[in-house]
Amino acid sequence: MPTLGKLLVIWGTLVPLMVLPTTASPLTDFNIAILNIGLAHEAWIGPIPVAYAHVIIGGLFVIGVGLSFQALPRMA
């Protein structure tokens, strides 16, 4: 579990930083298109607009879960 915790802390830190360049817009409302998965013209899961504040909150949540996993005792 500590290894999973380390990975969660790393990804919880990196994902908001990877999304940060998409917010370089003069607009006040930042929406990031996430999960635009599918073929060329048919998206299975269309672009989901997510505010950057929610990305930060999600990253902090993942970091908290990762730190909790690191605090668990090692399994035998």
C-alpha positions in Angstrom: 0.0 0.0 0.0 2.8 2.5 0.6 3.9 2.2 -3.0 0.4 2.9 -4.2 0.3 5.9 -1.9 3.5 7.2 -3.4 2.1 6.9 -6.9 -1.1 8.7 -5.8 0.8 11.5 -4.3 2.9 11.9 -7.5 -0.1 11.9 -9.8 -2.1 14.1 -7.5 0.6 16.7 -7.9 1.3 16.2 -11.6 -2.2 16.2 -13.1 -3.0 19.8 -12.1 0.4 20.9 -13.4 -0.2 19.1 -16.7 -3.6 20.8 -17.1 -2.3 24.2 -16.1 -1.2 25.2 -19.7 -4.7 24.9 -21.0 -5.9 27.6 -18.6 -3.7 30.3 -20.4 -6.7 32.2 -21.6 -7.9 35.7 -20.8 -11.4 34.4 -19.9 -12.3 34.2 -16.2 -14.1 30.8 -16.4 -11.6 28.1 -17.3 -13.1 24.8 -18.6 -10.7 22.0 -19.5 -12.0 19.3 -21.9 -11.2 16.0 -20.3 -12.0 12.5 -21.5 -12.5 13.2 -25.2 -12.3 9.5 -26.0 -13.5 7.9 -29.2 -13.1 7.7 -32.9 -12.4 10.7 -35.2 -16.0 12.0 -35.5 -17.9 9.9 -32.9 -16.9 10.5 -29.3 -17.8 7.7 -27.0 -17.3 9.9 -24.0 -17.5 13.5 -25.2 -15.4 16.3 -23.9 -16.3 16.9 -20.3 -15.7 20.6 -19.3 -14.1 20.8 -15.9 -13.2 24.0 -14.1 -9.5 24.3 -13.0 -10.6 24.7 -9.4 -12.1 21.2 -9.5 -8.9 19.8 -10.9 -7.0 21.3 -8.0 -9.6 19.9 -5.5 -9.4 16.5 -7.1 -5.6 16.6 -7.0 -5.6 17.5 -3.3 -8.1 14.7 -2.6 -5.8 12.1 -4.4 -2.8 13.4 -2.5 -4.7 13.0 0.8 -5.7 9.4 -0.1 -2.1 8.7 -1.1 -0.8 10.0 2.2 -3.3 7.9 4.0 -2.1 4.8 2.1 1.5 5.6 3.0 0.5 5.8 6.7 -1.0 2.3 6.7 1.2 -0.4 8.2 2.9 -2.8 5.7 1.1 -5.9 4.9 2.9 -9.2 5.7 
